[in-house]
């Protein structure tokens, strides 16, 4: 008789369903308390009617009296009557005490549980046109800082940035608040979850987002996240949202592009656009930047200013809104003619009707009404156009560029070195010499047969000599930091024009940066002893904090992989057309950024004063585009300077050692 269906006793069934009810949370506990208390009140009221009939109470009066005793224990003090009646009222009061205690406990547990859930970041985000950052590391802080800077001039508009990672929500919020006490015009929302889990991604509301930035360190995790994001975006009505991601190793590129719905069908055509993904290849991008900066002192800071939102950056001017007036005035003119008319920006090229970026000879590139104009300016300000064409006056240069071979010394190596050497083969003059000083084991690991065949082909084509200088193997008692064989002697032997310090093969970022800092100390000491040997130094760093420390150590160019990747992703996330602009400026074909002596564009005798419109014309006469200047007296490059000051053309006082920042086809001045 005590058995039920499926062989379960009544006790077991009661315990099962009781546990099932309580597992629903605090609300179910409160409901159960009210039900039990209500049943007790009804029973006590019935007992009063049965055993205390002399009081002449109706059932409703007995029910109300029992309820008041249950809710307020103080009522008991004023009671009188038979012992049974007082005993029943005492029971009601005791039940009320237990009820109140349990109710307070249940409510407290419910609130605590809810607060705990909220602190875990498990709630869905209700935002629109926001940016989602997947991953929490050093790059995340750079991206947030850039977005704060980007939205700083958007007054009256509150933008949202959602950060999701497996880290604790409160920990992420505290670290972000410590780094950015004032987030300006954006609110930063943190959520905990797996970046490649679609359920967690939905809580970030990526279906209504503007763009998604994947800032993960593992290529495999990045590819999984691209797959998850792409599937969610393809299943929603948001056709504009896209993913920006970085892949570190080249072998993962094709898989990442397929994951992002790439329209390519073959591995050979990876440059074609795709539906949902803007992919940055870190190794090739950093290799190109390292090649540029290693032979032009100060160029790394130019790249940083262009890639970040502080100072000047590239903007796309479209035929819409307040820019329509600009189109009407500039349509049909060449880039050279446009730069003679605009006062607050510099035009560098156009994006045609097919979406192709065209950055070329400013005398030939024409801005048609179907195009978009690419300009370098500060803070997305409205372009100012002069009413009259300024008069330009300058003396043609007397100096002629001489194509001289250079010597480059590369300290240490990693997997980016073959790409660096290929880029150098495209850029360096015939007869240039490259020395590579590194541990022989690392050299063998980097230079396999396939790499050597490729380099030999480049070497023969450009008459470029590459010589390896094996150094001593690392000592085991120096914490895996390489012990270089007297760097002073190495520099004396090679007599380099440029020195490039690479971060080595180690996966430990701290040890890699420690090695780079040690090499910089050697270089600083050498330059102090040999001030006449003024070679340029470029150092690859892995941490922005270590780069700032090294920057205080000596004047040098620094290439920080995570920093540059994060800066570029921030800009692309706001405008995906900039991806093609950046790629055009970094490849060896076409126009790139150079810092060149001003004496190849103008005749400079002593101190020569020239206005900026005339400088722009002199540079355009050489089929190049003037971006800015770098004066010996200032040190730092100035990009997109205002050409009008106090209503008159702004002027520069130039000396022979001053330089111009230009867009040109190669380092020579024709």
N, C-alpha and C positions, 0 to 999 in steps of 0.2 A: 504493500500500500504506500510505502514511502518512496517508491520509485516512479519516475516520470519517463517521458519519451527519451530515447537514446540512452537509457540507463543512468540518468542523472537524478540525484536526490533533490528534494525541495531546498535543502540548505545550500547545496552547490549552485542551484539555479538562482537562489536569492543572492548569494555572494557574487555570482557572475554579473547579474544585471545591476546590482548595486555598484560594483566597481565600474561597470560600463557607464552608468549614469554620472558617477563622480568624475570620470575621465574627461567629461565634456568641459570641465573648467569651473571657475568660481560661480558663474551664474547658476549652473545646475545645483551646486551646493546650497546657494541661497534659496532657490526654489524648493529644494528638499526640506530645508529648515522651516520654511513657512508652512509646507504641507503637514509636517510632523507636529509643529506647534498648533496649527489649526485643528488637527485631529484631537490633540490633548485638550484643547479648550472646549471642543464640543463634548468630549467624554465627561469632563469635569462639570460642565453645565447640566448634563443629563443626571449626573450623580447628585447635584444640588436639588434638582426637581424631585428625585426619588427619595432622598434621605432628609431633606430640609424643607418639607412641604409647609411647616409652620410659619415660614417666612413669607408665604403667599406670593412668590416670584413666578413670573411667566418664564418660559424657556428663553425668550429674547432678552429679558432682564438678567437672567442667570448667565446667558452667553456674554452679555456686555460686561457684567461684573467680573467674570473670569478673565476676559480680555484685558480689562483695565489693570487687574492684579498682575497679569503676565507682563504687561508693558511697563508698569510703574510699581516697583516693590514698595514704595512709600505708602501706598494705599492701604496696605495690611495693618498699619498702625492704628487706623481708625475703625477697624472691624469689631463687631460684637456678635454674640449669638451662641449657638450650641457648639460643642467641641467638634462635632463632625463638620459643621460648616467652616469653622476656623481652620480645621485640618485641610479641608479641600482648598481653601483660599491660600493656605501655606504652600500646598503642592503647586498651585497655579503660579505663585510668586517664585518658587524655586525653578520651575520650568522657564519662567521669564528670564531669570538670571542666566541660566544655561543658554537659552535662546539668544540673548543679547551678546553674551561672550562669544558664542560660536559664530553669530552673524558678523560681529566686528572682525573676528579672525578670518572668516571667509572673504569679507570685503578687502581686508588688508592684504591677504594672499593674492586676491585677484588683481588688485592695483599693482602689487609688487611684480607679479607675473607679467602683467601688461607692460610695465615700465621696463622690465628685463627684455621683453620681446622688442620693444621700440629701440632699446639701446643696442640690440643686435643688428639693427638695420634690415629688418625683414619686411617692412611695409613697402607697398608699391609707390612709385614716384608719380605724381600727377603734374607733369610739366609738358610744355610744347616748344618746339624749335630750340631745344637745349643741346648741349654738347655732352656726350658720355665718354668718360675716360676709363678704360678697363686696365687695371694694373695700378699698384701703389709702390713707387720706388723713387729714386732721385729724379727720373724723367718726369714723373707726375707733378712734382713741385715746379719744375721749369715750365711745363705746359700751363699749369694754373696761373703762374706769374705772367706768362705771355697773354693769356686770355683776359686777365685783369687789366693789363696794359691796353689790349685791343679794344675792350669795351669802355675804357675810361672816358672817351669823348662822346659816348652815347647816353647823354643825359636824359632822364625821364623814363628810361627803359631798364627794366630789371631782367637780367639774363641769368640763366641757371646752368650750372655745371654739375653733373652727377659723376661721382667717382665710385667704382666698385672693385673690390678685391677680396681675397679670402681673409684679410686682416680684420681685427675687431673694429667695429664702426666707431666706437668712442676713441680708440687709439688713433685712428686716422683723423678724426675731427680735431683732437687735441694737437696733433703734429701740424695739421694745416693751420690751425689758429695761431700756433707758436710761430710759424713761418710767415703767415699773412694775417696780422691782427685786423687789418682793414682790407676787405676784398672788393671795395669800390662798388661798381655797378653790377656785380654778379653775386649770386648766392651759391655756395658750394654744399652739395648734398652728398652724404656718404652712405653707401650700402655694402653689406657683407654678402659675398656669394662667389661662386665660381664663374669666371669670365666666359667660359665656354658652355655653361649650363643654360639652356634656353629658358627654364623657369626663372632662374635668377636674372637673366637678361630682360625678361618681360617686366620684372619689378623696376627696372631702370627706365621703362617706357621708351625703348629704342625705336618702337614703331612710330612715335611722334617726334623723334629727335631730329636735329639738323645734321649731325655727323657723329661718328663714333671713332675715337682714337684708341688704338690697341697699343698700350705701352708696356708690354710684357717682355721679359728678358729671354725667355726660351722660344726658339723658332717653332718648335713643335706645338707649344701652347698657343702661340700666335696663330698658327694655321687652324687649329681646332676652334679658336675663337672666331676667326674669319668665317669658317663654315657655319657656326651657330648664328652669327649676326646676319650673314647673307640669307640664310633660310628664313629667318624672322622678317627681314626687310622685304624679301620677295613675296611673303604671304600677306603683306599689308598694303594699304593704298598709298603709302608714302613713297613716291617715286624719286624724290630728291635726296633722301638720306643716303650716305655712303660711308665706307670704312676707310680710315687711314691707318696704315700699319708699317712697321719696319721689320725687314728680314735681315738677319746678320750674315748668314752664310749663303753663298750663291746656289748651292745644290738644293736649297729649299724654295727657290724662287718660282719655278714652274708649278710646283704643288700649291703654293700660296695663291698664284694667279688663278688656277683652276678653282680653288676654294672660293675665290671672290667673284665667281661667274664670269671669268675672263672670256671674251668672245673669240680668243685665239684657239686654233685647233692644233697648233704645232708648237714645239718647244723653241723653234728657230725664230718665231715672230712675237717676242715677248714685249715689244714696245707698243703694240696696238692697245688702245683703250679697252676698258671693261665696264661692266654695268655698275658694280657696287664697291669697287676697290681702287684705292690710290696707294700703290705700293712703293716704298722707298727701299732700295737695296743699300744697306749700310756700308758694306765693304767697298763697293765700287764708288759710292758717293764720297766716303771719307778718303778713299785713295785719290780721287780727283782733286778734292780740296787740299789734301796734303801736298800733292804735286804742285798746285798753284802757289800755295803759301810757302813752300820750302825754297822757292827761288825768287820770291818777291816779298821783302820785309814789310810787315804791316798789313798784308793782304788778309790775314785771318780776321783782324778786327773789322775789315770791310765786309767780309762774308757774314760775320756775326751781326753787324748792324742791319744788313739786308734781310737776314733770316729772322731776326727778332722784331718785336713791335716797338721797341724803344728807339726813337730816332726815325730814320727813313726806311721805308719798305716799298715793295711793289704793290700797285693797285691796278685793277682792271676797270677802265671807264667805259660804261655801256650807254647805249642810246636810249636812255630812260630817265625819268625824274628830272632832277636839277642839272644833270649832265647833258641834256639835249641841246642846251645853248652852246655848250662846248663843241658838240658835234657839228652844229651849223657853222660855227666859225672856223673849225679846223678841217672839215671834210674836204678831201681832194688834195691835201697838201702832203709833202714829204715829211719824214721825221725831222730832217734838218730845218725845214721851214717852220714846223710846229715849235721846235725848241727856240726859235727866234721870237715866237709870239707869247709863249707861256712864261710866267714870271716866278711861279711858286712850285714848279715840278720839272722833271726831265722826262721826256718821252723816249722810250728805247725801242719800241716795236709795236706790232699789231697782232691780233688774233683774227684770222680771216673767217669768212662765213662757214667754212668747213671745220673750224675749231683748230686750225694749224697755227702754231706760234711762229711768227716771222720776225727775227731779230737779225738785221743785216745792214748793208751799206745805207746810212741815213739819207744819202742822196737819191736812193732808188726805191726805198720802201715807202709806199703811198698809203695814207689813211683814208679808206673809202667809207661810205656811210653804212655798208654792211659789215664793217670790221669793228673790233673793240680795241681800244687804245691801252697799251701797257705803259704806265708811268711810275717813276720813282719819286715819292713825295713823303711828307711827314704827316702822320695821323689822319689820312684820308680827308684832307681838307679840300674845299672846292677850288678847282684850278682857276688861277687868275690869268686873264689874257690881256695883254697890252693893246691899247687902241692904235698905236702907231708902231711901225717897225723901227727898232733902235738902229742907230748908225754904228757900224762896227769898223774899228780901226786896229790893225796889228801889223807888225813887221814879220815877213816870212822868216822861217828859221834858217840859220847858216850852218847848223850842225847836221851831219848826215849819220843815220844809224849804221853802226857796224855790227854785223852778226858775229859775235864772238862765242867760241866754245867755253863751257864752264865746267868746274869740277864740283861734284856733289859727294859728300861723305854721309853714308847712312849707318847709324849706330843701332845694332840689333835688328831683329826681323820678326815678322809674324805673317799670317796668311794674306794680309793686304799687300805685302811687298811685291809680288808679281804684278798686280794691277798698278801699283805705283810706278814700277819700272816701265810698264807698257805706256802709261800716260807720259812719263818723262821722255820716252822715245819719240812721242809725237810732238813734244814741246821744245826739248832742248836742241840747241844748234848742233850742226854736224861737227864731229870731233870732240864732243863733250865726253867727260869721263866720270863714271860713277864707281865709288868704292863702297863695299858693303862689309862692315866689321861686325861679326856676330859669331856666336858659338857654332862650331862646325856641325853639331848634332841638330841644331835648329835650322841651319842652312840646308842640310840634307832633307829635313822634314818638309821644308817649304818648297824647295826646288826639286820636284820629281821630273821624270823624263818629259812628260807632256808640257810642263811649265818651261823647261829648258828649251824645248823645240820652239815654243811660241816666242820666247825671249830672243832666241837666236835669229828668228825671222825678223823681229823688230830691230835687233841689233844690226843686222846686215843692211836693212832698208834705210836706217838713219845714220849709219857710220858712228854709232854710239858704242863706247867701250864700257863693259861692266866687269869689275874685278872684285873677287871675294878676298877678304882678309880674315881668316879664322882667328878668333881670340881664344883665350884660355877658357876651359870649361869651368862652370861655377863651382866654387868650393862649398862643401857640405856644411862648413861651420859659419857661413855668412847668411843664414836664413834664406837660402835660395836666391839672394840678390847677386847678380852677376858681378864678378870681379874683373873689370876691364884692364887690359895690359897697357897701363900708362897711356891715358888718353892724350896727354900732351905730346908724346912721341908720335902717336897716330896722326894728330893734326899736323905736326911738323912734316911728317912723311907725305901726307896727301895734299896739304895746302888747299883746303876746300874753299870754294866761294860760298857754298851753302852747306849747312849741316842739318840732317834730319835724324831726330831721335825717335825711334819707334818703341812701342810698349812691350815688345817681346811676346813669347808664346804662353807665358803663365796665365792661368785662369783666375789667379788671385789679383783683384784690382789694386789692393793696397801694396802688394809687393811690386806690381808693375809700375805704379806711380812712384814708389820709393826708388826704384831703379832709374826712372826718368829724372827725378829730382837730383839724384846723385850725379848723373851725367851732366845736368845743368850746372851743378856746383863746380864740376871739373871745367866746364866751358867758361864759367865766370872767372875762375882762377886763371885760366889760360889767357883770357882777354885782358885781365889786369896786368899780367906779365908781358903781354905782347899787344899793346894798343894799336899797333900798325896793322895787325891782322884782323880786319873787320869783316868777318864772315857772318852771314845770316844764320839764325838758329830757329828751327821749328821743332817742337816737341809734341808728341802724341801723349795725351793724358786721358785717364778714364774717369776721373772725378772732377766736378766743377770746383769743389772746395780745395782740392790739391792744386788745381790750375790757378786759383786765386793766390795761393801761397807761393807758387812758382813765379807768378807774375810779379810779385813783390821782390823776388830773388834777383831777376835780371830781365832786361828788355828782350823779349822773344815773341815768336808767334806760337800759338797753342792751338791744337786741334783736339777737341774733346768730343768723342764719338756720340755719347748719350746727349750731350748738350746740343750739338748741331742737329741730331735726329729729332729731338724734342721740339726745337725751334721750328724746324721745317714742318713737322706734323701739325703744330699749332696753326701755322699760316695756311696750310693746305686744308685743314679742317674748316676754316672760315671761308676759303675760296679754292675749290679743287682745281681750277684752271691754273693756279700758280705752280702746280706740280710740273707741268710741261714747260713753264717759264724757267724754273730752276734747272730742269734737265738740259734745256737748251744752253744755259749759261755754264754748265759743268762739263759737257762733252767737248772733246778736242775739235770736232768739226764745228764750223760756224764761229760766232762771236763769243768771246769770253771776257772776264774782267781782268784788267791789267793795271799796274801802277807803273807809269812811264815818265822819264824825265821831261820836264816842260820845255827844255831847250830844243827838243825835236819838233815842236809845234810853233814856237815863237822865237823871235830873236831877242835874247835877254842880255843886256849889258849892265852889270851892276844891279841896282834896284830898278826894276821896270814895272810901272803901274799899267795894268790892263783891266778893262771891264769884263765881266763874266759873259756877256753876249759875244764879245769879240773872241774870248777863249773858246766858247762853244763853236763859233764859226771856224776858228783855226783848226780845231780837232776834227770837225766835219769835213774840212778840206782834205784831210788825210783819210777820209772814208771811215771815220771812227765816231763814237758818241761820247761826249764829255759827261761824266757822272759826278766828279768832285775834284778836290785837290788835297795835297798833303805837303804842307810847308815845313821846311827844316826848323823854323822857329816855333812851330806848334807841336810837331810830332805825330799827332793823331790826324787821320784822314777826315775831311769834311765832305759829306755827300749831299747832293741836290741843294746847293746853297741858293738862297733867295737872290735873284738877279737884280732886284730893285731895292734900293735903300733910300728912305726919305724922298721918294718920288723920282730918284735918279738911278741910272745903272750902277750897281755895286761894283767896286773895283778891288783888285788884289795887287799887292806889291810883291813881285816875283824876283827870286834870286836864282842863280845857276843850279843850285842843289834841290830846288823845289820840283814837285812831281804832280802829275795829273792822274786821277783815277778814270779809266776809260773802258768802253766796250770796243774790242777790236778783234780782228780775225786771228792775229798772232802777236807775239811780243815785239816784232819789228815795227818800225814806223816807216811807211813807204813814202 
